[in-house]
Amino acid sequence: MQVTRRSFMVSAAAAACAPTFLGATDKSGSRAPILGQGEYRYEAIHDWGELPGNIKYGNTHGVCEDSQGNIYIHHTVYATSESQDTMVVFDAEGKFVRSWGRQFKGGAHGLTIRKEGSEEFLYLCDYEHGIVTKRTLKGEEVFTLGYPAESDAYKPKDRTSAVVYRPTNVAIAPNGDIYVGDGYGSSFINQYNQKAEFIRSFGGLGKGDDQLDCPHGLWVDTRVEPALLVVADRGNSRLHRFTFEGKHVDFVLGTSKMPCNLNERNGNVVIPDLLSKVIVLDHKNTVIASLGEGEYTNKDWATVRNQASGTFLPGRFVCPHGACFDHEGNIFVVEWVETGRVTKLRHVA
């Protein structure tokens, strides 16, 4: 199924069991639902974080945690927001710390954090402006990658055409090589070294062993030897595994219908599935939890994702787009809804 940012057809999600409840409450004063079973039970704290009054979320696309427990949210900015900042930072308790990144308004997307020596850096994707940029935690620029003109895959066929480039996400190999997924463009993976020098392109639109359809998210799997690059091949409903040289290894099938990204902690991997749920895999890539499955028909879905902030059904996800574990094993989920939605899944098992 071909997916674009502006057109999206949804298959009816499978019905999930009704959530149970504990005594804790969310911001509305109602009891927060508990999702999952057994060791994988989570309290769903929706609309997490004390967002300043001058910031209104647009589509919340990316989320990560730094070594101090701060949470970073990357969003596109709502039309009536007074502040144009796309990066919002909270402490572990949800207190606002700072914001920055007005230049990424409208295209703020993928978000990856990496410790390099004694310092941490953020790698941001902006699909609207066609850039990938490395920044300090406070937003200072280290370098920015633009259109991959060095790649033969992006050479125009004639003077009037151009190969579309709309990057969605980044992964960093152990040696520092940078892999950029052109998810909303031409479905290539573009590889650079740690100095931001182009190495190669691989993939490209299709369903074959060496092809991709919307490589929306990327992750380096160091649980296996040798380590592999794993791509959330969203349009093909699969996880696609490659060597670091861009050679096809295999597929992981049956985990999610529209995987958006991947994040790992202690061998488990969380995958936000745009079709209304969050998946957790174990070290064998077996599904061990399916959380917050929505029950939306094709007709209802577009209406639901355009609802006002705070009006979504508790305990149900609409369009999970980014997710990450924190250092305690909780999961933060951000959704592709017009007014943004940030949920903390507090591990209670």
N, C-alpha and C positions, 0 to 999 in steps of 0.2 A: 504493500500500500504506500503510495507516494504521499509524503507529508510535507507541508509547507507551514510557514509561520502564520499565514492568514487563512489557510483552508485546512480543515481537519474533520475527518469523518470518524465517528466513534462507534465501535461495536458495543453492544450492551454488555456491561460488566457482570460478572458472575455475582450472584447474591452472597452476601457474607452473613455470618451469625451476628445477631444483635449484641452490642457490647455490654459488658457488665460494668458496675460502677463501684468506686470506693468513696471514702469520705472527702477527699480533696476536691477543691472547687477551682474552676477557671475564672477568667476575668468577669464573666457575666454573672457569677455567683452560683451557677449550676454545677452539678457534679461532673468532673471530668471523666470521659469514658476510658475504659481499659481495653486495649486492643491486644490480640494475640493470645497464646496459650502456653502453659508450662513455663519453661525457663525464658520464654520470649514474650513476656507480657509488658506492655508499656502504657503509661498514663498519657493520654493525648492532651497536651496543653496548647490549645490553639491561640493564635494572635500573640505569640510570645514576644517579649521585648517591649520596652517602653519607648516607643517611637516618638520623637519630638513633634510638636504640633505643626511645625513648618515643613515637615517631610511627609509626603503621601506616596506610598509604594505604587509603582507600576507593576508589571509582571515580575515576580520574584523568581530569578533564574538560577542563582548560584549561592552556595553556602559552604563555609569551612571554619575550622577552629585553629587558633594559633597555640603555641606552647604555654601561654599564660592563661588559657581557657577563654579567651575572647572569641566571640562569634562574629563572622563577617557575612553580610548579606549583600548580594549584587542584584540590583533591580533596575528597571528601565525608566522609572519616574512617571508618576501619574500626571495627566495634563494640567490639573489645577494645583499641583504641588508648588509651594512657595520656593522651597529649596530644589535645586536641580541636581543635587549630589546623588550619584548612583551607588556608592558604597557606604553602607551603614554598619558601624561597629558597636557591639554591646559587650559588656563584661559577662561573666558566667551567670550572674543573677538576673540578667536582662536589662541592666542599667545602660543607658546610652553613653558611649564613650566619645565618638567623633564620627564625622562623615566627610566624604570627599568624592571626586570623580565626576564632576558635572560634564566633562567632555565626552563621556560615554552614554549620555542620555539617549534613549531610544534603541540602543543596541547592546547594552550591558548583558552579558550572557555567562559563559563559562568562568569558573573560578577555581584555581588550584593553588595550594600553599606548599612551600618546600623550604626546609632548613638547609642552608648552605654555609658550612663552617659554623660560626657563632650567631649568624643572622638568618632571619626568615624573610622570604620573598613571596609575593603574590604574582601569579600569572593570570592575566585577565584576557578574555575574548570579547570583542565587540563586533558582532556580525553585521550591524548596519553600516559601520564605517570601515569594515574590512581590515581590522588590525588585531594583533596579539601584542600585549605589552607586559613587561616585567616591571614590578613596582615594589618599593619598600612597603612596610605595613602602614605607613602614613601617607602613601601615595606618590612618593618621589619616583620619577622615571629612571629606570636603569637602561632599558632599550625597548624599542618598538619595532615589530615586524609588520610590514605592509603586504601588498599584493606579491605573490610568489612568482615574479616575472622570470626568475632564474630557471624555473622548471619548464621542461618541454611540454608537460601536461597542460600548461597555461598559455602556451603560445597561440595567439589568435589564428584562425583559419584564413581570415582575410582582413582587410583594412577596416571593415565596418562591423566586425564582431569581436567580442571579448569573452573569454571563459569566466564564468561567474565564480566569485570567491566570497564566501560568507562564513568565516570560521566560528565554530561553536564551542570547542573545548580543547584542553591541552593536557598532556601527560609528560613527565620528565623521567628519563631512564636513569639507572644508577650512575652512569658515566656522565650525566648532565645533558645528554641529547634531548632535544625538545621535539615532541610530536604534536602537530596541530591537525585537528579534525575539521575539514571543510564541510560541515554537516548540512548547512543550508545553501551551499554553493554547488560544487561539482563532485562531491563525495570522494575526494582524494584525502589521503593523509600526507602531510608535508613534514619532512624531518629536517631538523637543523642541529648543529652542534651547540655546545654551551656558550659559544661566542656569537650565536645567532647567525652562523654561516650555513647556507643551504646545502643539504646533502642529497636528498632524493624525494620523489613523490611516488606513492603506490596506492593501489585501490582503484577508485573510479567507479562510476555508477553502473550497477548491475547486480545480479544475484549469484554469480559464479564464485568459485573458491577464492579468487584473488580480487573480488569486487565488493563494493559496499553500496548501501542505499541509506543516506543520512547517517554518517558516522558521528553521532551526536555527542558521545562521551568517550573518554579514553582513560585507561588505568594501567599501571605497570604491576603485574602480578609477580611478586617476589616469593610467593608461597611455593612455587615450583622451581625446579632446577633443570635447565637454565630458565631464568625469568622470561616472561613473555609480555607483549603489549596486547591488552584486551580492549576491544572496541565495542561500544554499545551501538550495534548496527541496527538502528531503530526501524528504518523502513523495511528491513528484512526480518524483523522480529527475532533477532538472535544476538548472541555474543560471539564475536569473531576474534580468534586468537592468531597473532602474528609473531614472528621473530622480530628482533630489533632491526633486522635488515629488510623488513617488509615482506617476508615470505609467509604465505599462508600455512598455518599449523592445523587448525581444526575449528569446529563450531561448538558452542555450548547452546543447546536448544531446549525449549520448553520451560525456561525460567520466567519469562515475561513477554508480553505482547509488543510493547513499545518501550524498551529500555532506554533511559535517558543518560545515565551516568553510573559510576561505580565508586565505592569507597570502602576501605577495608580496615578492620580492627581485630586483632587476635585471631586471624584466620577466617573470620566471618566477613561477608561482603553485603553491603546494602545497595539496592538498586531501586531508584524511583522509576516507576512505570507510569507513563503519561496516561494510561488507561486506568486511572483512579485507584492505584494501590501502591504500596511499598513492599518490596520483596527482600528477604534476608536469605543468603546462601551460606552453607557451611564450607569447610575447606575442600570438600569434594564437589562443590558447585551444585549441591542438592538444596532445594528450597526447604527451609526450616521454619519460615514464618511468612505469612501474607497478611499485611496490615491495612486496615481502613478501606476495604474495597467499597467503592461507590456503586450505586444501583441506578445508573442513569441510562435512559434510552438515547438513541441518536438525536431525537427531537429535543429532549430536555437538556442535553449536555451544554449546548451553546448558551442557553439561558442561564444555567447554573454558573458557568465560569464568568459570566458578566454580572453576577450579583454584587451588592454592596458589601464592603468589608464587614465582617462580624456576623453575616447572615447565613454562612454555610452550615450544613448539617454537622453537628458535633460527631466525632468518631468516624467520619467519612472523608476521604480525599477526593478531590475533583481532578486535578492535573498535576501530580507530583513531577517536578522537573529537576530538582537538585536535592541531594541528601548526603549527610555525613554523620559519622559517629563522633561523639566527643570523647574526652579522656576517661570518662566514667562509664561509657557504654550506652549513654543515651543517644538518641538519633534526632537530628534536626532535619526537617523537611520544608522545602520551599516549593510553591506551586505557580504554574503558569495560569494565573487568573488575573483579570484586569486591574483589580485593586490590591493584588499581592496577598500572600498568606504564608505566615511562618508558624510552624508547629514544632514544639519540642515533645518528642516521645520519651518520657522519663522511664527508664528501666525499673520495673518494680519487682521482677522475679528474682 
